[in-house]
Structure formats: structure tokens, C-alpha cells
Amino acid sequence: MSQYLRPFIEALSLTTQPVSIAAVASFSVGQVSVATTSTLIRAANTTRKFLEITNSSPIRDVYIGNTGVTITTGHIVPPGSSFIIDNAVCTAAFYGVAQGAAATVTYIEW
């Protein structure tokens, strides 16, 4: 092992915590047609552990964010790309807005 990497690897192994995995009893999947105005994709969910939003449009950008999101204030999800939240990081509602014309997004959540 490199003398330069050894201190980093040793420090990393001291800080690594075991990961617990919980069983998932059910999940939700669906599609939403996102308009050119702020459209609800998923409501707030205080028990959310995972959420993936995929832009199914082959040509339209979708921007996600809070209620009232616009193409200048949202986080871009390009055509065919996904946005993922896991480890119960965010339980807020997700809204989207499409650029130019409506676009379909799919989601899976547990």
C-alpha cells in the first residue's frame, strides 16, 4: 500500500459505520404529465425513504423544485435522466415544470 494512501485509508476505516437495511413493505410508481407551469409530481411524505424521478421525454428538459418552480429556479433533469433522493434525506413535496411543452416523468417511491 502506498505510504501516501495508508493514513487516508486507516482514517476512513475508523470512521466507517455499519449500515442497517430496513425491509420495504410497499412502494408507489406512476407517471405525471408535467406542464409548462408548476405541476405536483409527488406530495410530501414523512415516511419517504427513497424517491426517483425520471424524465421520460426524449426532447424536453424538466426542472424540479418547490411549489412555483420555474425553468429558471428549478433543478434540471435532462431528457432520459433521473433525480434520486435516498436515505430519507428529503420528505418534501416535489414539483416540476417542463420547458416548451408538457413532458412525462415517471417516479418510484418507498
N, C-alpha and C positions, 0 to 999 in steps of 0.2 A: 504494500500500500504506500502511496506517495506520502512523504513527510508533510506535504502541504495539505493534503486531504484528511489525514488522520485526525487532527484536532476538530475539524468540522464534523466528521462522521461520528466521533466519540461524543461530541456535544449533542448532536442530533439524536443519537440513540438514548441519551439520558432524558431528553425532553419528550420523546415519543410516548403517547398514551395509548392504552388499548382501546380499540373501537368496539362499541356494542352495537349489535344489529337487531332491530326490532322487526317482528313479523308484520306484514301488511295484510289486513283482512279484506280490504276492498280498495278500488280506485275508480276514478272518473276519467272518461275520454269524451271528446267531442270536437265539433267544428264550429267556428264562428265566422260569419261574413263581416269583415272589418270595413267600415265605411270610411269616407274621407273626412268624417267628423269623429270625435272621441267615442269609441264603442267599447262596452264592457266585454272583456274576454273571460275573466274568472273573478267571481266575487271573493271578498275577503274570507279567509278560512283559518281560524285559530289553531286547527289541528293539522295544518298542512305540513308535510314532511318533504315533499318533492313536487315540483311543477316544471313541465317542459312545454314551451310554446314554440311551434314550428310554423314558419311562413311557407304555406303550400303554393303560393303564387310563383309561376315561373318568371314573371317580369316585374312585379310590383314590390317596392320596399314597404315594410310595415314598421311603424315606430310604436314602442310600448312605453307606458309610464302610468302616472296617476290620472285620476279623472281630469278631463280637459286637456289631455295630451295633444300635442300638435307635431307636425313634421319638423319643427324647429326646436321643440323641447323634449322630444322622446328619444329613447334608445333604439337605434336602428337594428332591425332584424332583416337582413337582405333575403332575396328570393331563395328558397330552399334551405335556409339556415334555421337554427334553433337557439332559444334562450332558455337556460336551465337554472332553477333555484332548487337547492337541496339542503339537507341538514336543518330544516325548519328555520332557515335564515330570514325569510320574509313571508308573513302571513297576510299581507295587504291585498287589496283588490288590484287587478291588472287591467288596464285599458289599452286599446290600440287605435291607431289611425293609419289608413293606407294613403300612399302618395299617388295621385292621379285618378284612380278609380278603386272600387272595392276590391278586396283581396281576401282569400280564405286562409284562416290559421287553424291549426289543429292543436289540441292540448291533451296532456295526460297529467293527472294529479293524484297523489295519495298523501 
